[in-house]
């Protein structure tokens, strides 16, 4: 894997090397030894989601201590714009975000550290996402920040590439907190 980092934040785009031949291609999707080079504390879960409609936003979701999660994300079908938002109160980049396009064709991954919220918007109907987490899911510690919070200012359309389906949100995301409410 080759890591490309937005130097202002701790999220990383991990580019995958594919071996091509007349049959198709082969890649190592996840290598545990390479994940150890990140602040990733071991794989606890592999989550898989499918989103029906292009323009659907999921997130910004995170878990509070002691169930914070780092994530390694990949798109296994379709394409999406994946966002990591820094929610660490004492961080100089608190409230800042970065995003990377992920698609099944490239196989690239995104690393999101603990203390960050994650969200994404899908570009294609039926897009599927898989992600490894380094801590288990806890319903009691699962929280959301408003995807449209002006204090964060995420361009979910990614420069007009996609229109947001604002009426297709989970109840958790509809009732999410504002950044200034995070305690």
C-alpha positions in Angstrom: 0.0 0.0 0.0 1.1 3.5 -0.7 -0.2 6.2 1.8 -1.1 9.7 0.6 -1.8 12.0 3.5 -3.6 15.3 3.8 -0.9 16.9 5.9 -3.4 19.0 7.9 -5.4 16.0 9.1 -4.6 12.4 10.2 -6.8 10.7 7.7 -5.0 8.9 4.9 -5.7 7.6 1.4 -4.1 4.2 1.0 -3.5 3.3 -2.6 -3.6 -0.3 -3.5 -1.3 -2.0 -5.9 -3.1 -4.4 -8.3 -1.5 -7.1 -10.4 -3.1 -7.3 -13.8 -3.0 -10.2 -16.2 -5.2 -11.7 -19.0 -7.7 -13.0 -16.4 -8.3 -9.8 -14.5 -6.5 -8.6 -11.4 -5.3 -9.5 -7.9 -4.8 -7.3 -4.9 -4.1 -7.6 -1.2 -7.1 -5.8 0.2 -5.9 -5.6 3.8 -2.5 -6.5 5.2 -2.5 -6.6 9.0 1.2 -5.9 9.2 0.8 -2.7 7.1 -2.2 -1.6 9.3 0.2 -1.8 12.3 2.0 1.2 10.7 -1.1 3.2 11.4 -2.5 4.0 14.9 -4.8 1.0 14.3 -5.2 -1.2 17.4 -6.1 -4.5 15.8 -9.1 -5.6 13.8 -12.3 -6.1 15.9 -15.0 -6.0 13.2 -15.5 -6.0 9.5 -18.7 -4.0 8.6 -20.4 -4.0 5.3 -23.1 -1.6 4.1 -25.1 -1.1 0.9 -26.8 2.1 0.0 -29.6 2.0 -2.5 -29.8 5.5 -4.0 -27.1 7.8 -5.4 -27.0 11.0 -3.5 -27.6 9.4 -0.1 -25.5 10.7 2.8 -24.6 8.4 5.7 -23.0 10.1 8.7 -21.2 11.8 10.2 -21.1 8.9 12.7 -18.6 8.2 15.5 -18.4 6.4 18.9 -17.6 8.1 22.2 -14.9 6.8 24.6 -14.2 4.1 25.6 -15.6 2.7 22.3 -13.9 5.1 19.9 -13.0 3.4 16.6 -10.3 3.9 14.0 -11.6 2.7 10.6 -10.1 1.4 7.3 -12.7 1.9 4.6 -13.0 0.5 1.1 -15.7 0.6 -1.6 -16.4 -2.8 -2.9 -19.2 -1.9 -5.4 -19.9 1.5 -7.0 -18.3 4.7 -5.9 -18.5 7.3 -3.1 -17.0 10.3 -1.5 -15.8 9.4 2.0 -15.3 12.1 4.7 -13.4 12.1 8.0 -14.1 15.0 10.4 -11.9 15.7 13.4 -13.9 15.7 16.7 -11.0 15.8 19.1 -11.7 18.8 21.3 -8.0 19.7 22.0 -6.9 19.2 18.4 -5.7 22.1 16.3 -7.8 20.7 13.5 -11.0 20.3 15.5 -14.0 20.7 13.2 -11.9 20.3 10.1 -12.5 17.6 7.5 -11.0 15.8 4.6 -12.5 13.6 1.9 -11.4 11.1 -0.7 -13.2 9.4 -3.6 -13.3 5.7 -3.2 -14.5 3.2 -5.8 -14.5 -0.5 -6.5 -12.4 -0.1 -9.6 -9.4 1.4 -7.9 -9.7 -0.6 -4.7 -8.1 2.3 -2.7 -8.7 2.6 1.1 -9.2 5.4 3.5 -7.9 5.4 7.0 -9.8 7.4 9.6 -8.3 7.6 13.1 -10.0 7.4 16.5 -11.6 10.7 17.5 -12.9 11.3 14.0 -16.5 11.1 12.6 -17.0 9.3 9.3 -19.6 9.9 6.7 -20.0 9.4 3.0 -22.2 10.1 0.0 -22.7 7.5 -2.7 -22.3 8.4 -6.4 -24.0 5.2 -7.7 -27.1 3.3 -6.8 -26.3 0.1 -4.9 -22.9 1.2 -3.7 -21.3 -1.1 -1.1 -18.8 -0.2 1.5 -16.7 -2.4 3.8 -14.7 -1.2 6.7 -12.5 -2.6 9.4 -12.8 -1.2 12.9 -10.3 -1.5 15.8 -13.0 -1.5 18.5 -16.5 -3.1 18.8 -19.8 -1.4 18.1 -21.6 0.0 21.1 -25.1 1.3 20.5 -24.9 3.4 23.7 -21.8 5.2 22.5 -22.8 5.6 18.9 -23.3 9.3 18.1 -23.7 11.5 15.0 -22.9 15.1 14.0 -25.1 16.9 11.5 -23.8 16.3 8.0 -24.9 19.8 7.1 -23.3 21.6 10.1 -22.1 25.0 8.8 -19.3 25.0 11.4 -17.8 22.0 9.6 -18.8 23.1 6.1 -18.5 19.9 4.2 -19.1 20.1 0.4 -21.0 16.8 0.1 -21.6 17.5 -3.6 -17.8 17.4 -4.1 -17.8 20.4 -6.4 -21.3 19.6 -7.9 -20.5 16.0 -8.8 -23.7 14.7 -7.0 -27.0 16.1 -5.7 -27.8 15.3 -2.1 -31.0 13.4 -1.3 -31.8 15.4 1.8 -34.9 13.4 2.6 -33.0 10.0 2.7 -31.4 10.1 6.1 -31.5 7.7 9.0 -33.3 8.9 12.2 -29.9 9.0 13.9 -28.5 11.3 11.3 -31.7 13.5 11.2 -31.5 14.0 14.9 -27.7 14.4 15.1 -26.0 17.0 17.2 -24.3 20.1 16.0 -20.5 20.4 16.4 -20.9 23.0 19.1 -23.0 20.6 21.2 -20.3 17.9 21.4 -19.3 17.7 25.0 
